[in-house]
Amino acid sequence: MIESLAIIAGVGEYPVLMAQGARKAGVKKITALAIRGAAERRLKAVVDEWVPIGIGELETARKWCAAHNTYSMAFAGGISATALFTTKFDALSRKLLAELPIKNSHTVFGKLCDVLEETGVKFVPASCFMEAAIPGPGVITKRAPDAREQIDLKLAEKISLVISSVEIGQVVVVKDGAICSVEALEGTNTTIKRGTKVGGKGCVVFKGAKEGHDMRFDIPAFGMKTLKFLHKTGVSVFAFQANRMIFLEQEPVRYYADKWGMSIVSMPCKLAPCPTRP
């Protein structure tokens, strides 16, 4: 087991659960590299050290890593890809972005990992210590998808694997056999809003990740924020790959999904499960 873990902490419960899981597994020192404007203060109570950092302060992060090169590191919590185009960057961040011919989550965060690992730190999969939040296959809600929704889900799953394999996105919205939207840089919620505007109420949404997906970052996650948005936009079913999704705020998600008559499905997947240990 690793002795020291630094969590690059974004939005939500995810970093808290990772810190708690790491502590339970025996990690001796846990540090939060807390993204300003994203990491939540409740994380402070479960880590040993709190280091605020801006998303564009790569040189600051590199210097910290060089001084703590015995650490393992992990990403946890939401960091919007579009923030990369609206934040203030230091010189090293600008240089990194300028050198990338293609800019997407895979290339940007992959390069970030590579730059920081040059200091001696080692990134572990973002699913490490998260086993309690990674569902196996099955219907999570009381309601299962009906016959029409099952057909739509199979199509959405197929298209999701195609678009993720070429780094376009992970989310697909389908209604009555018609592909209403696929995700690009705009993110999950905008994709769903666009798709449901076309398909109306009763759309199904599938979110997946490709084979060979870089598990150091960008593992799909789902919680109350997404559920509320799905309900608001009239989505009837949300599905994801079993053993490959971080499922947050599980009790309230189940309660409100059942209350709203929605179906949530963890679909069997032939791809490798997320690793839960370094």
C-alpha distance (Angstrom), angle and dihedral (degrees) to the residues before:
residue distance angle dihedral
M1 . . .
I2 3.80 . .
E3 3.81 116.1 .
S4 3.82 101.9 -150.6
L5 3.80 129.8 35.7
A6 3.80 129.7 -175.3
I7 3.81 114.5 -162.5
I8 3.81 117.3 -156.8
A9 3.78 92.3 -145.5
G10 3.78 125.4 -152.6
V11 3.80 132.9 165.7
G12 3.79 127.5 -29.2
E13 3.78 142.6 0.9
Y14 3.80 95.6 -39.1
P15 3.85 97.7 88.4
V16 3.82 90.4 46.4
L17 3.81 92.5 53.1
M18 3.80 91.3 46.8
A19 3.80 92.1 51.2
Q20 3.80 91.5 47.8
G21 3.80 91.6 47.7
A22 3.80 92.3 48.3
R23 3.80 91.2 49.8
K24 3.80 91.0 50.0
A25 3.81 90.2 49.4
G26 3.81 91.4 54.8
V27 3.80 105.4 -98.4
K28 3.80 104.7 157.9
K29 3.82 102.6 -155.3
I30 3.79 127.1 28.9
T31 3.80 123.9 -174.1
A32 3.80 127.3 -172.6
L33 3.79 115.9 -144.3
A34 3.78 87.9 -161.5
I35 3.81 115.8 -154.5
R36 3.81 107.5 -134.2
G37 3.78 112.6 -114.6
A38 3.81 91.5 15.0
A39 3.83 115.2 54.5
E40 3.79 113.3 81.8
R41 3.80 122.5 -127.3
R42 3.82 93.6 -126.4
L43 3.81 87.1 73.3
K44 3.81 88.0 69.8
A45 3.81 90.6 72.0
V46 3.82 93.8 61.0
V47 3.82 102.5 41.5
D48 3.79 132.2 70.3
E49 3.81 96.9 -138.0
W50 3.81 134.4 26.2
V51 3.82 117.9 -155.6
P52 3.84 115.1 178.6
I53 3.81 114.7 -147.9
G54 3.79 137.2 170.0
I55 3.79 119.9 -120.8
G56 3.81 89.6 -120.8
E57 3.82 96.4 46.1
L58 3.79 97.3 97.9
E59 3.80 94.6 148.7
T60 3.81 90.8 55.3
A61 3.80 89.9 49.4
R62 3.80 91.6 47.7
K63 3.81 92.2 51.9
W64 3.81 91.2 49.0
C65 3.80 91.0 50.5
A66 3.79 92.1 48.4
A67 3.81 89.4 54.7
H68 3.83 91.9 46.9
N69 3.80 101.2 36.9
T70 3.80 94.6 147.4
Y71 3.82 89.5 69.2
S72 3.77 128.9 102.6
M73 3.82 114.0 -139.6
A74 3.79 136.3 -152.0
F75 3.78 139.1 179.8
A76 3.82 117.7 -127.7
G77 3.78 130.7 169.0
G78 3.76 134.8 23.3
I79 3.78 121.0 -47.0
S80 3.79 109.7 172.1
A81 3.79 115.6 -130.7
T82 3.82 89.1 -144.6
A83 3.82 88.8 60.1
L84 3.79 86.1 71.4
F85 3.79 87.4 71.5
T86 3.81 98.2 44.2
T87 3.81 104.5 42.2
K88 3.80 130.5 87.0
F89 3.80 112.0 -102.0
D90 3.77 131.3 -155.8
A91 3.81 120.6 -133.2
L92 3.82 94.9 -91.4
S93 3.82 91.9 50.7
R94 3.80 91.3 50.0
K95 3.79 90.8 48.9
L96 3.80 91.6 50.0
L97 3.80 93.3 50.8
A98 3.79 92.9 44.9
E99 3.81 90.8 55.0
L100 3.81 93.9 53.9
P101 3.82 112.5 91.6
I102 3.83 90.4 -168.1
K103 3.81 120.6 38.5
N104 3.81 118.1 -158.5
S105 3.80 136.2 120.9
H106 3.80 92.3 -84.0
T107 3.80 96.8 50.2
V108 3.81 97.7 38.8
F109 3.80 99.4 44.9
G110 3.79 91.2 36.4
K111 3.81 90.2 56.2
L112 3.79 90.3 45.4
C113 3.81 90.1 55.1
D114 3.81 90.9 48.4
V115 3.81 93.0 50.8
L116 3.80 93.7 49.5
E117 3.81 93.4 43.8
E118 3.81 88.4 58.0
T119 3.83 86.1 73.0
G120 3.81 91.9 60.2
V121 3.81 102.0 -96.9
K122 3.80 117.1 123.7
F123 3.80 125.3 -140.1
V124 3.79 117.0 -137.4
P125 3.83 124.1 -161.3
A126 3.80 114.0 -75.0
S127 3.80 87.8 -125.1
C128 3.81 93.9 63.9
F129 3.82 114.1 125.7
M130 3.82 89.9 6.5
E131 3.83 100.1 103.5
A132 3.83 92.8 122.4
A133 3.82 89.0 59.5
I134 3.83 99.4 47.0
P135 3.84 111.7 87.5
G136 3.78 125.2 -149.9
P137 3.81 120.9 -138.2
G138 3.78 120.7 -55.9
V139 3.80 146.5 82.3
I140 3.80 107.4 -66.3
T141 3.81 97.7 -167.4
K142 3.79 131.6 56.5
R143 3.79 91.8 -106.4
A144 3.81 120.9 66.9
P145 3.83 121.4 -156.2
D146 3.80 114.6 -86.1
A147 3.82 122.9 -125.7
R148 3.82 95.5 -85.2
E149 3.80 92.6 46.2
Q150 3.82 91.7 49.9
I151 3.81 90.8 55.5
D152 3.80 90.9 48.3
L153 3.81 91.5 48.9
K154 3.79 92.8 54.2
L155 3.81 89.7 52.6
A156 3.81 92.6 45.6
E157 3.80 91.2 50.0
K158 3.81 91.5 50.8
I159 3.81 93.1 50.1
S160 3.82 92.8 44.4
L161 3.80 91.4 57.5
V162 3.80 89.9 50.0
I163 3.82 97.1 50.1
S164 3.80 93.7 42.8
S165 3.81 90.7 51.2
V166 3.81 89.4 63.0
E167 3.84 95.0 40.4
I168 3.81 96.1 -109.4
G169 3.81 98.3 123.5
Q170 3.80 145.2 -70.4
V171 3.82 107.6 -113.8
V172 3.81 128.5 84.7
V173 3.83 128.3 -179.2
V174 3.83 118.1 -156.4
K175 3.82 134.5 177.8
D176 3.82 125.5 -178.9
G177 3.79 92.8 -16.9
A178 3.82 94.1 -50.3
I179 3.81 121.4 118.7
C180 3.80 103.3 -130.0
S181 3.82 99.6 179.1
V182 3.79 143.7 -13.2
E183 3.79 126.1 -155.2
A184 3.79 124.5 -105.0
L185 3.82 127.3 159.1
E186 3.82 93.6 -45.4
G187 3.82 93.4 81.7
T188 3.79 137.5 -128.6
N189 3.80 101.6 -58.7
T190 3.80 96.2 47.6
T191 3.79 90.2 48.0
I192 3.81 91.1 51.7
K193 3.81 92.3 46.4
R194 3.78 91.0 51.0
G195 3.80 92.9 47.0
T196 3.79 97.0 47.0
K197 3.78 90.8 48.1
V198 3.80 86.3 61.6
G199 3.81 99.6 36.5
G200 3.79 101.4 33.0
K201 3.80 124.3 -153.3
G202 3.78 118.9 -8.7
C203 3.81 98.8 41.6
V204 3.79 118.2 150.4
V205 3.81 122.1 -137.7
F206 3.79 127.1 -155.2
K207 3.80 124.1 -171.1
G208 3.79 119.5 -171.6
A209 3.78 145.0 147.9
K210 3.79 131.4 -128.9
E211 3.78 130.0 -108.9
G212 3.80 107.9 -87.1
H213 3.81 91.7 26.3
D214 3.81 109.6 168.7
M215 3.80 101.4 -107.0
R216 3.81 92.1 -164.4
F217 3.80 88.9 83.6
D218 3.80 145.7 -2.6
I219 3.80 98.7 43.0
P220 3.82 105.8 165.7
A221 3.81 114.8 -101.1
F222 3.80 133.6 -170.7
G223 3.81 133.1 -168.3
M224 3.80 145.7 136.4
K225 3.78 95.6 -55.8
T226 3.78 91.2 59.2
L227 3.82 93.0 41.1
K228 3.81 92.3 54.4
F229 3.78 90.1 50.0
L230 3.81 91.5 48.9
H231 3.82 90.0 51.9
K232 3.80 92.5 46.9
T233 3.79 91.7 52.3
G234 3.82 94.5 46.2
V235 3.81 99.1 -111.0
S236 3.81 111.3 163.3
V237 3.83 100.9 -169.0
F238 3.78 134.2 29.3
A239 3.81 118.4 -171.8
F240 3.79 137.3 177.0
Q241 3.81 141.1 170.7
A242 3.80 116.8 -73.2
N243 3.82 114.9 -114.9
R244 3.83 90.7 10.6
M245 3.83 105.5 76.3
I246 3.82 130.3 79.3
F247 3.84 104.4 -133.2
L248 3.81 109.6 -160.6
E249 3.82 131.6 -171.9
Q250 3.79 89.4 15.6
E251 3.83 100.9 176.6
P252 3.82 97.3 50.6
V253 3.82 91.2 41.4
R254 3.82 91.5 55.3
Y255 3.80 92.6 44.1
Y256 3.79 96.4 51.3
A257 3.81 95.3 38.3
D258 3.82 88.7 55.8
K259 3.79 91.5 44.6
W260 3.81 90.7 52.4
G261 3.81 94.6 43.4
M262 3.78 94.4 -116.4
S263 3.79 126.8 146.6
I264 3.81 124.3 -136.0
V265 3.79 117.7 -168.3
S266 3.78 133.3 -172.1
M267 3.81 100.4 -155.5
P268 3.82 123.1 -149.4
C269 3.79 110.5 -101.0
K270 3.79 132.0 -164.6
L271 3.81 92.7 -156.0
A272 3.80 122.1 99.0
P273 3.83 114.9 -82.2
C274 3.78 121.4 -114.3
P275 3.83 110.7 -86.8
T276 3.79 113.0 -117.0
R277 3.80 99.1 -166.0
P278 3.82 131.4 50.3
